């Protein structure tokens, strides 16, 4: 009977050690640092922008300038950009990732998509209103009539 108790204690001790190791690895993974704009999602953003012929200007700290801002205010560009995190997650799925972590990533990506799509569409409306005031006045006067 003592032999069984010893084996059980050893197995339980190993299980607790493995559990702690897993928790430590998950904490490390959460705090991993990448250089600015070098991760898989950031790289994918650049690819999406390239498909719409939008270039981020290096001398403006990778910001958009001029017509590139106007292009990025188009709903199809906004939709493509905000879907990128979800697409990257699905593309990089591995069997090594715990299901709970995968679900958290998917939910986070969906939240990012929803929030940023709303923000970008509102920004686009403001941008067009400020930069094309005559168009805004014409549309407003037509709607009011």
Beta strands, then each sheet from edge to edge (+ up, - down):
end
